[in-house]
Amino acid sequence: MVSQQTGNFGSWISPITADAAVAETGSLSEPRIDGDNIYWIEGRPLEKGRNVVVARAADGTIRDITPSPFNVRSQVYSYGGGAYAVSNNVVYFVNFGDNQIYQQVAGGAPTKITSSAKSLFADICVDAARNRLIAIREEHPNGDVIKAIHTLVAIDIATGREATLDSGWDFYSSPTLNVDGSRLAWLSWQHPNMPWTSTYLNVAGLDQAGTLTDKQIVQGGSESLFQPQWSPDGRLYFISDRTDFWNLYRWNASGVERVLARDAEFGVPQWQLGLSTYAFMSPDILIYSFVQNGTWRLGWLEIPTLIAHDYPMEFSSLSGVHASATTIVLRCATMTSPPAIATVDVNTGAVSPIKLLVPSDSLQKFQNYFSTPQSIEFPTSNGDIAHAFYYRPYNPDWQAPASERPPLLVKSHGGPTTATVSALNFSVQFWTSRGFGVLDVNYRGSTGYGRKYRERLYGQWGVIDVADCISGAKFLAARGDVDGGRLAVTGGSAGGYTTLCGLTFHTEFAVGASYYGISDLIALATETHKFELHYTDWLIEPFRPNSALYYDRSPINFTDRLSAPVIFLHGKDDQVVPINQAQRMYSALQRRNIPTCLLIFQDEKHGFRQSAHLRQALEAELLFYSMNLTRAPLTS
């Protein structure tokens, strides 16, 4: 047995290098079933972030479907999703390079269907009976992303001709056909709402030519609706948060009925298109997933009796639930296993991975260095309770002096209307194996805890999210887990805003890292894209020129209060948070001689996809903390 070395927290040598962490930062998403084949999308940082459709055949053979240089990624609403569909062994996909839809027959090369240079497409639904696709189309008049026009369209597969099915709403999502193609359902919403605040469920008939008839709004307004889907016997199911939690309902001519009631979330926020948390195996069996207090579960519903059966296994995350008469497929992860595309045994709930994000040999190599998260609740401002996952520093090769407490890295997730999960993440283990504690916070406003918890952020962004990050850090320091004098904070996008507010308006954090974070709320409200143009109306207040509240909550206006070092990491082509926000903040700190750094990544948008950039960002963050936080030099 090798004896442990002794070294300061934060200075431990770890085999989980930046290269190792980045190698596992690809993605698996959007599983689908077509006949006996299972499909999914793999995001590959080593191929400059290219997304590839992959298929597993009935004999277990796995092969790439998408040839280089095609990149299966949509850009509708900037965040995309719903980038492909499969029907009768034909893959229809959006190519990132030109935003057009292609079809690829099994064994063949992709051929272009659409040729509209000014249009983007997503959320593809195959209308096989009419040899067409139904999708969301986004157009940019004169290149203006703020004035983008969204419509629900039908696209003739043979000719590429586009026909508008519905228009007039600011946003659309989730088009779904019933089994015989005679009825179409979809979601829509208007500014200033986001899809998790107010949406509408639309239903229409389709005549033989495919024209919509008898359009009607059957649900919505003061509730958030999610994933309309027709059952095999023709009833329309959907998810609504009308009773605080996103629960499962169904609609028919006699009205709306709740079919699965829990103080748990069966839905998720629609940041991307093409999401799915439940699916039908038959008219009598529905497979569902839900999250409760940060833990995901899976189960099946006996539709005739509405009796639900939860499977025993717990997950850190579940998504992309799809099913056929014989197969269930989804994306899942646990605290000790990385994301995987997997099938599920309907009788037992047993999960069989068919594709792991992290190869098994890498898991075996590093598994002795993993820190398992602890789900914690802690008191915060206004007498409330907030949630987080705490990862203790751990490395079997090292120990710290008995009198020392570790530095803490507080992570604030993006959104802000989303949630962090406890799934095995090499980018977190990169820190814990070096002697850092990591606190991943689901501050008030996060999803997964009901609408009331989400709505606590209403008008309070930059206030209570920051308070929760500080309260969580103080909670751990008070119980002796971490060194309260060595607190770092990091976050991306909205989490970058929380990070900058924490560093500017408070003094608890010694250093921070802002990944494509927001520093100027007025610029955000006037320069962002259409999807989030009025998001700050809800998070702050309805925007008006010279708003005192927007000014007062913008860190860029108060750099005189900031004395902590900050590193900024930003994509050059970011349209969600323009790069000038990071540049202005960086310049302001430079003028005050506060240690700072700005890294600009070419060919990156909002979030980094290329392995070289991901590695450089992680190594730069570690070096910056080494120079400005810890007592001993950190080693990579």
N, C-alpha and C positions, 0 to 999 in steps of 0.2 A: 504494500500500500504506500503510495507516494504521500509524503507529508505536505501539509498546506504551507504556502508561503504567506508571510504577513506583509500587508501593504495598505496604504490609505484607501478608503472608499473612493471610487472614481479613478483609481490608478491601476486597477487590476488588468492583467493581460488576458484576452479572451480569444478563443478560436473563431468566435462569431465576428468576423471582420466585416467591414463595410461591403466588400465584394460578396461575402456570403449572404449578408442581409439583403443586398440589392438583387442578388440572383433569385431570391425568393419573393420579390416584390412584383411579380407578374400578377395576372388576374385570371380567374375562371368565372364565367358569367353566362347568363341566358341559356340554360339547358332547354332542349326541345326533344320531342319524340315524333318520329315519322315512320310508321310501319314498325319494323323490327330494329330500326336504327335510332341511336341516341346522338344528339348533336349538342355542341356548346361552343362558346367563344373563349379563346385563350389570348390574353394580352401578354406580349413578349418584349420586355425591356431590352433584351439583347438584340432584337431586330428593330431597334429604334421605336419601340412602343407599338409595333404593328399588331393588329387584332386579326386572328385567324379562326375561321370556322373549322372545327374538328369533329369527326364522326367516329362512333364505335359501331361496328356491324354486329349482327347476331352471333357471329362466330368469335367475337371478342377482338377482332382486328381493329386497331385504331389508326386513323390516317388523317392527314391534313386535307381539307377540301379547298381552302382558299389559296391560290398560288400567289407568289410574290410577283409584283409589288402591291397587289390589292390589299386593302386595309379595311376590315369590316367595322365601321364606326360611324354613327350618325352624329349630327351637330345641331339638330333641332332643339330649341330652348337652351343651346350651348352645352347642356349636359348629356344630350343624346339618349341612348337606349333604344330598344326596339329596332335594332339595326338589321335584323334578318328574320326570315321565316322559311319554313320547309314544308313542302307539300308534294307527295308522290315522287320522292327522290329528286326533286328540283329545289335548289337553294336560291332564294331571292335575297339580295343583300344590298346595303348602302355602302358605297366605296368612299372612304374618307377623302381621297385625293381630289375628286370632282363632285362629291355629294350626290352622285347619280345612283339609280337602282340598276342592278345587274341580275341576270339569271344564270345559273350554272347547272346544267343537266349532269347527272351522275357520270363521272368519267370525262366530262368535257371541259372546255375553257369558258370563263365568264363572257357573256355577251350583254351589251348595254341595252336596257329597256327605255329609260328616260334620257332626254337630251336637252334639259332645261338648265342652262348655265346659271340662271339666277335663282334657282329653287333648291331647297334642301328637303329631305324626306326622312320619315321615321315611323315607328309603330306599325309595321307592315302586317296586314291581315290578308290572307289569300281567299279570294272569291272564286273557287275552282269552277263553279257552275257557269260563270260568265267569262272565264279566262281573263281575269283581271285581278289587280291588287287594290286594296283600300289602305290608305295611309294618311298621315298628317303631313301637309306641305307647308314649308316656311319660305316666304319670299322677302327679299330686302330691297325695297324701293330705293334706287340710287345708292345702294350699299349701306343703308341706314339700319343698323341692328335694333335700334330703339323703336323704329316704326315698322318692324317686321309684320307681315300679314300671314295669318295662319288659317288654313282651310282644311276641311276633310275632303279628300279627293279619291276618285277611282282612276286607275291607270290600266289601260288596255295592254296586256302583256305582249301581244303580237305587234302592235303599232307604236306603243309608248304614248298614245294620246291620253291627255289628262282631262277629266271631267269633274267639276266641282259638285260634291254631294251636299255639303252644308258650309255656310259661311256666316260671318257676323259676330261670332264669339271671338274673344281675344285669344283663347287657348282651347285646344282639343287634346284628348288622349283616349286610349283604350278601345278602339273600334273592335267589335266582336260580332260575328255572325252566328245565328242559330244553325242547327244541324243541316236543315234543308236550304239554307241561304235565303229564306223569305223574310227575315227580320234582322235588323241591325241595331245594336246599342252602342253608345259611346258616352264619354264624359266631356263636359265643357265648363269653362269658368271665365270670369271677366275681371279685369282690373277694378279695384286695387287688390283683389283677393289672390291668395296663393292656393294651390290645390289642397293643402291641409287646413285651410280655413273655410272655404265655401266652394262647392262644386255642384254640378247638375247632371243628372242621369237622363239621357235622351234615348228614345226608342222610335223607330220608324219601320214601316214595311218596305219591301222592295218588289217592284213589278218585274216582268220578264226582261225588260230592257235594263234593269238595274237602277232605275230612278227611285228616289225615296218617296214614299207615300205616307200619309197620316202621321207626320212627325208630331211627337209630343214629349214634354218634359214630365217624367213620372216621379221624380224625387229630387230633393236638393234645396239649396238656399243657405240655411243656417247650419249646415253640417258638411263634413268632409266625406266624400264618397270615393271608393277605391275598387278597382278590378271588377267591373261588370262582366258576367260570364253566363252564357246559356247552358243549362243542364242538357243532357242527352234527350230528355223528354220535353224540352221546350220551355222550361221555366227560367226566369232571369234572376240570378243571384248577384249580390253585390255586398260590399262592406261599407258600414257607416259608423261615425263616432257620435251619433245623436244622443247616446246615453253615457258620454264621457269616453268610453273605450271603443276602438274600432272593432265592432262585432259583425257577424255574418247575418245577412237578411236575404229574403227573396221577394220578388214582385210578380204579381199576376193581375188579372182583371179585377179580382176582389180586393186588392190592396197589398200592403206590405206586411211581412211577417218576419220577426226575428227568429232565426233558426239555430243560432249558437250564441248563447249569452254568457259572458265571462267578464270579470274585472281584469281583462287582459287584452292585448292588442293583436288582432288578426290582420291588420293592415300596417302599411309603412308610408312615410311621406313620399310623394311622387317627385323626387328630384330627377329621376330618369323615367323613360318610357319603357313599356314592355315588362313591367313588374308582375309577379304572380306569387301569391302566398297560399293558394288553394287550387284544387283541380278535381275533376270528376273521373272516376274509373268506370262508372256505369250510372244508370238512373237511380241506383240504390246506394251507391257508395261515393262519398266525397272525402278527399284527403285534405286536411287543414294543417296550418302551422300557426303558432302564436308565441308572443313574448310576454313574460310576466316578471317584473322586477329584475330585468336584465338577463333572464334565462329563457331560451327558446325550447319549445316542445312541438311534437308532431303527433297527429292522431287521425282517426277516421270516424266519419259520421254516418250512422245508419239513417238514410234519408226518410224512409217510410215512417220510422218511429222518432226521429230526431234524437236518438241516443248517441252520445259522443264517447269515444274510447281513446284516451290518451296513451300513447306508447311510453314506456318507462324511460327511454334515453333522453338526456338533457344535452342541449347544444348551446354554443356561444352565439351562433348565427345560423339562420336558415333563409333561403331565398330561392326564387326560380322554380317553384313547385309546379311540376307538370305530370300528367298521368295519361295512360291509355288503359284499355281493358285488362292488360296483363302487366303493366310496368309503371313504376313511380320513379321519377328522377328529380333531383334537386341539387342545390349547392349547399354545403354544410361545413361547419367547423366547430371544434370544441376547444377547451382551454389547453389541451395537450396534443391536439391534432390540427394541422393547418387546413385551409379551405380545400374542399374536394368536390368534384362532381360525383354523385353517388346514386345508386338505386336503393330502394327500400322494400323490404319484405312486408307485404300488406298484413300478414298474419301476426308477425312478431314486432315489427318496427325496426328490425335489424338493418343496419346500414352497410352497404358494400361499396366502397370507393372504386370508381373506375378510372379516375384521374386525380392525382394529388398535385396541389400547387407546389409542394416541396417533395422532391424524390425521397423514397424511403431510405436510401443510403445517407442522405443529408440529415434526415431525422435521427438516424442511429448515431451519426457522428456527433451531433450537438445536443441530443436529448438530455444528457446529464447536466447541461448548463442552463436548462430552462427554469425560469421562475414562474410559479403558478399564481395567477391573480386571486386576490381576495375581494369579494364583493362587500363594499362597506356603505353604510349610511352615516351621515354626520350632521350635526346641527349647523344651521347657517342663519343668515339675517332674517329678520321678521318672524322669528320663531319657527321657521320652516326646516324641512329635512331635505338634503340633497344626496345624490348617489354617485358612486365612483367605483373603479376597480384599482386596487393597490397591488403593485408588484414589488416584492422585497428584493433587494440586491442579493444575487446568488451566483457563486462560482465555486465549484468544489475544490479548485486548485488554490483558492485564496481565502484569507481571513483578514479582518481589519483589527487594529488595536482595540482592546476591550473598552477603552474610554471614548472611542470615536463613534459618532453617528453619521449615517450616509447623507450625501446631498440628495435632494429630491427634484426630479423633473416632473413638473405639472403639465399635463397635456389637455388642451381645450379643443374639442372637435369642431369641425366646420359646420356649415349649415346657415344659421345655428339650429334650424329645426331638423335635427337628425339625432343620431346617438352613436356613441362608441360601443364596441363590443369587446368581449374577453377572449376572442379567438387567438390561437397561437400566432404570434406576429414576430418575425425575426427582427424587425426594426425596433421593437420594444426590448427584445432579449439582447440586442446589441448593447443597450444601456445597462440593463440589470446585471449582465455578466461582467461589466466593468466596475460594478460597485455603486451604481445609482439606484435609488428607489424611484419608481415611476407611479404617478397618480394620474389615471385616465378618467376624467370627470364627465359625468352626465349631469351637467348643471340644469337648474330649473329652465324649462323651455325645450329640453330634450324630448325625443319621442320614446315610446315604449312604456310610459308610465301614465297614460291617459291624457285626454284633452286638457283637463284642468291644470295638470303639471306643465303641459306645453304652453298654456296661456298665461302662466305666471311671468313669462318673458314679455308679455304685451306691454309696450311702451317702456320697457326696462332694460333693453339691450345695452350692454356696456356698463351695467350696474350690477344686476343680480348674478349674471353669469360670472363676472369677475369676483363678486363676493363669495360665490360658491368655490371657485378655484382657491381663493385665499383661505376660506374656512376649512376646506379639505386639507390643505397643507398644514394649517395650525392644529387641526385635529390630530394629525399624525405626529407632529412635533410634540404636542402635549402628552401623548401617550408614550413618547420616547422612541418612536420608530425612525425619525429622521432628524437631521440638524436644521433647526429653524432659521439658522443664519446662512444656510447655503441652499437657497431655493431658486430654481430656474423655472421658466415658463415658456412653453412653445405651443404653436398652433398654426393651422393653415386656413387661409380664406377668412371666414367668419371667426375661426379660432385664432387667426392672426390678429384680428381686431380685439378679441378678448385679451390676447397676450399684450398688445400694445397699450390697452387701457390699464391693465394690471401694472405695467411698468411705469406708465405716465402718471396715473392718478393715485397710486399707492406706493408704499415703500417696502413691502414685504419681500419682493423678488430681487435677487442680486444680479440676474442676467436673463436674457430672453432671446428667442429665435422666432422671427415672423416669416412664415412661408406664404407668399402671395397674399399678405394680410392687408386689411383695410385700415387706413389711418385718417381718411377724410370722408366723413359721412355726406357732406354736401356734394363732393365729387362723385361719390358712389350713387347718390340719388339722381344725379343728372347725366352721368357718363356711362352707366352700366347698360346691360342689354334689356330687352323687353320683358323677359320672364321675371326678373327681379326688380323691375323699374319702380314698383310701388311696395316692395317688400318692407322697406324702411318706414312706410306709413304705419305699418303694424308694429314694427320693432321699436320705433322712436315716437313719431307722430306724423300726421299728414304733412308732406313737405311743402314748404313755402320759402321763397327767397328771404335771405337774412334771418332764418330761423335761429333763435338763440339756443334752443336745445340741440340742434344738429351741430352748431358751432361748439357748444360746451362739451359735447361728448366725442369730439374729434381730436385724437392725440396730436395730430399735426399742428394744432393751434396752441399746444401747451408744452412744447419741447423744453421750455425753461424749467419745467417741473421734473424732467426726466434726467436722472443721474446714473441710471443703470446701463451697462453696455447692451447693444442689440445688434444681431446679425439679420440681414434681410436677404431672402432668396425668392427670386421672381422670374416668371417666364416672359420673354420679350414680347410674345404675341398674345398676351392675356387680354381678353376683351371683357371678362367679368369684373376684374379689379385691374384697371389700367396701370401699367408699370410706373407712371409718373407719381403715383402715390408713394411707392417705395423710394423712388429717387428723391422726392421732396423731404421725406422723413430722414433719409440717410444724410442729405446735405445739411439739414438742420442740426443733426448730431455732430457732424464734422465741424461745423462752425463753432460748436461749444466744446470741442476737443474731448468728446465722450467716445470711448472706444466703440467702433462700429465697423460694419463690413456690408457691402452690397454685391451679391452675385446674381448676374443676369444670364439666363439660360436661353440660348438661341433655339428656335424651332420648338419652343414649348409654349403651351397655352396656360389655362388655369389648372394647375397640377402638373407634375412631372411624370413622363412616361419612359424616357430613355435611360438605360441603365447607367451610362456614364454620368449623366446629370444627377441621378439619384445617389450614386456613390459619392460624387463630389459634394453634394449637399450634406450628406450625413457626416462625411469626414470633416467638412468645414465647420459644422455645428459642434462636433466634438472638440476640434482645435480651439474654437472660440470660447467654449466653456473652460478648456484647459488654461487659457490665458486670463480668464476673468472670473472664475468661480472657485475652483478646487484648490486645496492646499498643496497638492502634489501634481506634477505634470501627468496628464492623461496619456494613455498609450492606445494606438489603434490596432 
